[in-house]
C-alpha cells in the first residue's frame, strides 16, 4: 500500500518528530480503530471511566494521550488527533481488568470484624474502530467499546440465623453488608467524529457519542425496631436483601479539541473539552424477606408490589484537558493535565417496597443511597516513548495521579472512585501494515478512612447507625492488547 509521505502531512511529527504516528505507526487502520473504540467506552465511575481504560496504547501511557492519540482514543480525549493519519485503518483490542476493594471494619464493640474482600471476577472490555481520510484535509472515525464496567461482589450471609452469639457471628463476618454487597455499573458506547487540518500546523476535531448505561446493585436493609450505635449491634435476623436493576436510554456526549505543532519548535500542544449528559436510569426493584432465626422467633416480611420500581440519576461530567508533547530524535515525552467537574450523590428512589415487622408494624423503603458524594476530580499524567528499533519497536513508560472524585468519608467498598497513583508500560511493534500494542497499568493501593463514614444503615423503622465504620482500600491491574491493520485505498 502506498503511504503518503510525511511532508504531505506537516501536522504530524514525522521527519523532525520521528515518534509521531507518521513515522512510527504508518497509518494502520487497526490501531486507530482499537483506540477509537476504547476511547468511546470511557467506561464508568459515574457513567464514564478513567481514560486509561481505553485500549492497550492508552493503557501503556496511563491515560496520557491528549496530544499523541490518533486512533479511537482520540474520539474521546481529543478528536483533532485523527488528523495525524489519513490512511484507512481498522483496529480491534481487548483489556482485562482485575480491580479489588477491601474493607476493614472498626467500632464493632466487642467483635473483631473480619476483612471484607471483593470477589468480583476479572472483567474483559472489547473495543474497535474504523478510521479513514476524506479528501486531503479531513479524517473521519467510528468506534465502539464495551462493556466498560465497575464491579464489586462481596456477598453477605443468607438464610436463617442462629441465636445471637457472643463471638464473631454474621454481624462481624460480613461487616460491609449495610453499605453494599454488589454493584455492577456497565457502559456500552458508540462514537463518531471528524478532524480537519486547518493549516499545516493546526488541526481541529469534534466527536459525538451515545452510551447505554446500566446499574444493578444489592445491599442489606435492616428491619429491626431497636437500633444500636454500630452495625455490630444489629441483629442479623432482621437483615432483608434489597436488589434493583436499572438501565438508561441512550446518554449523549461530545468532545471538541485542537492540536498545534508550532513551526520550528520540537513541541506539540493539545487542548480539549468533553461533556456528557446525566444518565437517568429506571428499572425493577425487589425486597426479600428478612433472614429470621432458626427457631422462628424473629424476622421481617417483605411486601414487594409486582410493579416495584427503582429510579436514579448519575450526574453528568464536564472535563477540560490540556497537554504538551516534547519531541527528540528517538524519544518523546508528554505531560497532560485534566479537570473534571461533577457533583451529586446517586440515590435510588424506590416505589412499591415495604417491610412488615413480626410485631405487625409496617414501613416503606423509599430510597437507597449508593454511597458516594461525587465531587470535582483532577489528574496529572506523564508518558515517555523511546524508539528502540526505529520503524519497528517502541517502548512506553508512564505515571499518573488522579484524585478519587468523591468525598473520602462517603466511599464504600462497592464504590471507591478511580483515584490513585498509576504506573504503566507498554511496547508497540510494527511490521508492514500491522501494528500490535501491549500495555499494562497498575493502580497502587489507595486507602479511604471512614471514621465513621457518611453512609448510614438503611433502616425504615428507626434511624440507622453509620453503615461502614472503618477503612476501604483499593488496587487494580489492567492488561490490554490491540491490533491495527492498514487497509488499501
C-alpha positions in Angstrom: 0.0 0.0 0.0 1.4 3.4 -0.9 2.0 5.6 2.1 1.6 9.3 2.0 5.0 10.9 2.8 5.4 12.8 6.0 5.9 16.0 4.1 2.3 15.8 2.8 1.1 15.8 6.4 3.1 18.5 8.1 1.0 18.5 11.3 2.2 15.0 12.1 5.6 14.9 13.9 7.2 12.9 11.1 10.5 14.0 9.9 11.6 16.4 12.6 9.4 14.5 15.1 10.0 10.8 14.3 8.0 9.3 17.1 4.7 10.6 15.9 2.4 8.2 14.2 3.5 9.1 10.7 6.9 7.5 11.1 6.3 5.1 13.9 2.8 4.0 13.0 2.3 4.1 9.3 -1.3 4.8 9.3 -2.5 1.3 10.1 -6.3 1.5 10.5 -6.4 -1.3 13.0 -4.7 0.6 15.7 -6.8 3.6 15.1 -10.0 1.7 15.3 -9.0 0.0 18.5 -8.1 3.3 20.1 -11.4 4.9 18.9 -13.5 2.1 20.2 -11.8 2.0 23.5 -12.0 5.8 23.8 -15.7 5.7 23.1 -16.1 3.3 26.0 -14.7 5.7 28.5 -16.5 3.5 30.9 -18.0 4.4 34.3 -17.4 5.7 37.8 -20.2 8.0 37.1 -21.1 6.9 33.6 -17.6 7.5 32.2 -14.4 5.7 33.3 -10.9 6.9 33.7 -9.1 7.4 30.3 -6.6 4.8 30.9 -9.1 2.0 30.3 -9.4 2.9 26.7 -7.1 0.4 25.0 -3.5 -1.0 25.1 -1.8 2.1 23.8 -3.7 4.5 26.2 -3.2 2.0 29.0 0.5 1.9 28.4 0.5 5.7 28.7 -1.5 5.7 31.9 -4.2 7.7 30.1 -1.8 10.5 29.0 -2.7 10.8 25.3 -4.4 14.1 24.7 -1.7 15.2 22.3 -0.5 11.8 20.9 -3.8 9.8 20.5 -4.5 9.4 16.8 -6.9 6.4 16.8 -10.1 5.5 18.5 -9.0 7.0 21.8 -8.8 10.4 20.1 -12.6 10.4 19.7 -12.8 10.6 23.5 -9.8 12.7 24.6 -9.1 14.9 21.6 -10.6 14.2 18.2 -8.2 16.6 16.5 -5.6 13.8 16.8 -7.3 11.9 13.9 -5.8 14.5 11.5 -2.3 12.9 12.0 -3.1 10.0 9.8 -5.4 9.9 6.8 -4.8 6.2 5.8 -7.8 4.0 6.1 -7.4 1.6 9.0 -9.2 -0.7 11.3 -8.4 -2.0 14.8 -9.6 -4.4 17.5 -8.5 -4.6 21.1 -9.3 -6.2 24.5 -8.5 -5.2 28.0 -8.5 -7.4 31.1 -9.1 -5.6 34.4 -8.7 -7.0 37.9 -9.9 -4.4 40.4 -10.1 -5.2 44.1 -11.6 -3.4 47.1 -11.0 -4.4 50.7 -12.9 -3.2 53.8 -11.6 -3.4 57.4 -14.4 -2.5 59.9 -13.7 -0.8 63.2 -16.0 0.2 66.0 -17.8 -3.2 66.3 -17.8 -3.1 70.0 -16.7 -6.5 71.4 -16.5 -8.0 68.0 -13.3 -8.2 66.0 -14.7 -7.8 62.5 -13.3 -9.7 59.6 -11.8 -8.1 56.5 -14.2 -8.0 53.5 -12.6 -8.7 50.1 -14.1 -8.1 46.7 -14.8 -11.3 44.9 -15.9 -9.9 41.5 -14.3 -11.8 38.6 -11.7 -10.3 36.3 -13.6 -8.3 33.6 -13.0 -8.0 29.9 -13.6 -5.0 27.7 -13.6 -5.0 23.9 -13.0 -2.2 21.6 -12.6 -1.5 17.9 -12.6 1.4 15.4 -12.5 2.3 11.7 -10.8 5.5 10.6 -10.4 6.9 7.0 -9.4 10.0 5.3 -11.9 12.1 3.3 -10.0 14.0 0.7 -6.7 15.6 1.7 -7.7 17.6 4.8 -10.5 15.6 6.6 -10.3 12.4 8.6 -13.4 10.6 10.0 -13.5 7.9 12.7 -16.1 5.5 14.1 -15.6 3.5 17.3 -17.4 1.1 19.7 -16.4 -0.1 23.1 -17.9 -2.1 25.9 -18.8 -3.3 28.3 -16.8 -0.7 30.3 -17.8 -1.6 33.9 -17.3 -1.2 37.6 -18.0 -4.3 39.6 -18.0 -5.2 43.2 -19.2 -8.5 44.7 -18.8 -9.5 48.3 -22.0 -11.5 49.2 -23.4 -11.3 52.7 -24.7 -14.4 54.6 -28.2 -15.5 53.7 -30.6 -17.9 55.4 -31.9 -18.1 58.9 -29.5 -17.2 61.7 -28.7 -18.9 65.0 -29.4 -17.2 68.3 -27.2 -14.2 68.8 -23.8 -15.4 69.9 -21.1 -13.7 72.0 -18.3 -14.3 69.5 -17.9 -13.3 65.9 -21.2 -14.3 64.1 -22.7 -12.9 61.0 -22.6 -9.4 62.4 -18.8 -9.2 62.0 -18.3 -11.9 59.4 -19.9 -9.6 56.8 -19.4 -6.0 58.1 -19.9 -4.5 54.7 -23.4 -5.7 54.1 -25.2 -2.5 55.0 -23.1 -0.4 52.7 -23.5 -2.7 49.7 -23.0 -6.3 48.7 -22.9 -6.0 44.9 -22.5 -3.3 42.3 -22.4 -3.6 38.5 -22.2 -0.4 36.6 -21.8 -1.0 32.9 -21.5 1.1 29.8 -21.5 0.4 26.0 -20.6 3.3 23.8 -20.5 4.2 20.1 -18.6 7.3 19.0 -18.1 9.1 15.6 -16.0 12.2 14.8 -14.1 14.3 12.3 -10.8 16.1 12.3 -9.8 18.8 9.9 -6.3 20.1 9.1 -6.9 23.9 9.2 -3.3 24.8 8.4 -0.1 22.8 8.1 0.4 23.3 11.9 -3.1 23.3 13.3 -5.9 20.7 13.4 -9.4 20.8 14.9 -11.7 18.0 15.7 -15.2 17.2 17.1 -16.8 13.9 18.1 -20.1 12.8 19.4 -21.1 9.6 21.2 -24.1 7.8 22.6 -23.8 5.4 25.5 -26.1 2.7 27.0 -25.6 2.7 30.8 -26.9 0.1 33.3 -26.6 -0.2 37.1 -27.5 -3.1 39.2 -26.9 -3.2 43.0 -27.8 -5.1 46.2 -27.5 -4.2 49.8 -29.0 -5.2 53.2 -31.8 -3.3 54.7 -32.2 -3.7 58.5 -35.8 -4.2 59.6 -35.3 -4.2 63.4 -37.2 -1.9 65.8 -34.4 -1.3 68.4 -31.3 0.1 67.0 -27.7 0.1 68.3 -24.9 2.5 67.8 -22.8 0.4 65.4 -23.6 -2.3 62.8 -22.1 -4.8 65.2 -25.1 -4.3 67.5 -27.7 -5.1 64.8 -29.3 -8.5 65.0 -28.8 -10.1 61.5 -32.1 -11.9 61.9 -33.7 -8.6 60.6 -31.5 -8.4 57.6 -33.5 -8.2 54.3 -31.8 -8.1 50.9 -32.7 -5.2 48.6 -31.8 -5.5 44.9 -32.5 -3.4 41.9 -31.5 -3.4 38.2 -31.8 -0.3 36.2 -30.8 0.9 32.6 -30.8 4.2 30.8 -31.9 5.2 27.4 -29.0 6.5 25.2 -26.8 9.0 27.0 -25.3 11.6 24.7 -21.8 13.1 25.0 -19.5 15.3 22.9 -15.8 16.2 22.6 -14.0 19.0 20.8 -10.3 19.7 20.6 -7.3 21.3 19.0 -3.7 20.2 18.3 -1.0 22.6 17.3 2.6 21.9 16.1 4.4 25.3 16.0 6.8 25.6 13.2 10.4 25.3 14.1 9.8 24.1 17.6 10.0 20.4 18.8 6.7 20.5 20.7 3.1 19.8 20.1 0.2 21.3 22.1 -3.3 19.9 22.7 -6.5 21.2 24.3 -9.9 19.5 24.5 -13.3 19.8 26.2 -15.6 16.8 26.8 -19.2 17.0 28.1 -21.5 14.1 28.9 -25.2 14.3 29.9 -26.5 12.9 33.1 -27.8 9.4 32.9 -31.4 8.8 34.1 -31.9 5.1 34.9 -35.0 3.2 35.7 -35.8 -0.5 36.2 -37.1 -3.1 38.6 -36.7 -3.5 42.3 -37.2 -6.3 44.8 -37.1 -6.7 48.5 -36.6 -10.2 50.0 -38.0 -11.4 53.3 -35.8 -11.0 56.4 -33.4 -13.8 57.3 -35.2 -14.6 60.6 -33.9 -17.1 63.2 -33.8 -20.8 63.0 -36.3 -21.1 65.8 -38.6 -18.6 64.0 -38.5 -16.1 66.9 -37.7 -13.0 65.0 -37.9 -11.6 61.5 -39.5 -9.3 59.0 -41.6 -10.0 55.9 -41.1 -8.2 52.6 -44.1 -6.6 50.8 -43.0 -6.1 47.2 -45.5 -4.9 44.6 -45.4 -6.7 41.2 -44.5 -3.4 39.6 -42.0 -2.2 42.2 -39.6 0.3 40.6 -36.2 1.9 41.1 -35.1 5.2 39.5 -31.8 7.1 39.9 -29.7 9.7 38.2 -25.9 9.6 37.6 -24.6 13.1 37.3 -23.1 14.4 34.0 -19.5 15.4 33.6 -17.6 18.3 32.1 -13.8 17.6 31.5 -11.1 20.0 30.3 -7.8 18.5 29.2 -4.5 20.2 28.1 -1.2 18.7 27.2 2.3 19.3 25.7 4.5 16.8 23.9 8.2 17.3 23.7 9.9 15.7 20.7 13.5 14.5 20.2 15.3 12.4 17.6 14.3 9.0 19.0 12.2 9.9 22.0 9.2 11.9 23.1 7.6 12.9 26.4 4.0 14.0 27.0 2.7 15.9 30.0 -1.0 16.4 30.4 -3.5 17.6 33.0 -7.2 17.3 33.3 -10.1 18.7 35.4 -13.5 17.1 35.7 -16.5 18.9 37.1 -19.2 16.7 38.6 -21.3 16.8 41.7 -24.1 14.9 43.4 -24.9 11.8 45.3 -26.6 8.9 43.4 -29.6 7.8 45.3 -32.1 5.2 44.1 -35.7 6.2 44.5 -37.9 3.2 45.3 -41.6 2.6 44.9 -43.7 -0.4 45.8 -41.4 -1.8 48.6 -42.1 -2.1 52.3 -41.3 -4.3 55.3 -43.6 -5.8 57.9 -42.1 -6.5 61.3 -43.2 -9.6 63.2 -44.9 -7.3 65.7 -47.2 -6.1 62.9 -45.6 -2.7 62.2 -45.1 -1.8 58.5 -42.7 0.7 57.0 -42.0 1.7 53.4 -38.5 1.5 51.8 -38.4 4.6 49.6 -34.8 5.2 48.8 -31.3 3.6 48.8 -28.2 5.8 48.6 -25.4 4.2 46.6 -22.8 5.7 48.9 -20.5 8.3 47.4 -20.8 12.0 47.3 -19.3 12.9 43.9 -17.1 16.0 43.6 -14.7 17.5 41.1 -11.6 15.4 40.1 -8.3 16.2 38.6 -5.4 14.2 37.1 -1.8 14.7 36.1 -0.1 12.3 33.6 3.4 11.9 32.3 4.3 9.4 29.5 7.6 8.8 27.6 8.2 7.0 24.3 11.6 5.6 23.2 12.1 4.3 19.7 14.2 1.2 20.4 14.3 0.0 16.8 13.3 2.8 14.5 10.2 1.9 12.5 9.7 -1.4 14.3 9.7 -1.3 18.1 8.8 1.5 20.6 8.8 1.3 24.4 6.5 3.4 26.5 6.6 4.1 30.3 4.2 6.3 32.2 3.0 7.6 35.6 -0.3 9.2 36.5 -2.2 10.5 39.5 -5.9 11.0 39.6 -8.0 12.2 42.6 -10.9 9.9 43.5 -13.6 12.4 42.6 -15.6 11.8 45.8 -15.8 12.8 49.4 -13.5 10.3 51.1 -15.8 9.7 54.1 -18.6 8.8 51.6 -16.7 6.0 49.9 -17.8 2.4 50.2 -16.4 -1.0 49.3 -18.8 -1.1 46.4 -18.0 2.4 45.0 -14.5 3.7 45.7 -13.9 6.0 42.8 -11.0 5.6 40.4 -8.3 7.7 42.1 -4.7 6.9 43.0 -1.2 6.6 41.5 -0.7 4.6 38.3 2.5 3.0 36.9 2.2 1.8 33.3 4.4 0.5 30.5 3.9 -1.0 27.0 5.5 -2.0 23.8 4.4 -1.3 20.2 5.7 -3.4 17.3 5.1 -2.6 13.6 5.6 -4.8 10.6 4.3 -3.7 7.2 0.7 -2.7 7.6 0.2 -4.4 11.0 0.7 -2.7 14.4 0.5 -4.6 17.7 0.4 -2.9 21.1 0.6 -4.5 24.5 0.1 -2.3 27.6 -0.1 -2.9 31.3 -1.1 -0.5 34.1 -1.0 -0.9 37.9 -3.1 1.3 40.2 -1.3 1.4 43.5 -3.1 0.9 46.8 -5.3 3.8 47.7 -7.0 3.9 51.1 -10.0 5.9 52.4 -10.7 6.3 56.1 -14.4 6.2 57.1 -14.5 7.4 60.6 -17.3 6.5 61.0 -18.3 7.4 57.4 -21.3 9.2 55.9 -23.2 6.1 54.8 -26.0 5.0 57.1 -27.7 1.7 57.7 -30.9 1.7 55.6 -33.4 1.0 58.4 -37.0 2.0 57.7 -38.3 1.6 61.3 -35.5 3.6 63.0 -32.6 6.0 62.4 -29.8 3.7 61.3 -26.3 4.0 62.7 -23.2 4.5 60.4 -23.0 1.6 58.0 -19.3 1.4 57.3 -17.1 2.5 60.2 -13.5 1.5 59.1 -11.2 1.8 56.1 -11.5 1.0 52.4 -8.5 0.1 50.3 -8.4 -0.4 46.5 -5.9 -1.5 43.8 -6.1 -2.6 40.2 -4.2 -4.3 37.5 -5.1 -3.9 33.8 -3.6 -5.6 30.8 -4.5 -4.7 27.2 -3.6 -5.7 23.6 -4.7 -4.1 20.4 -4.0 -4.9 16.7 -4.3 -2.3 14.0 -4.3 -3.0 10.2 -3.9 -0.5 7.5 -6.3 -1.1 4.6 -5.6 -0.4 0.9 -7.3 2.6 -0.5 
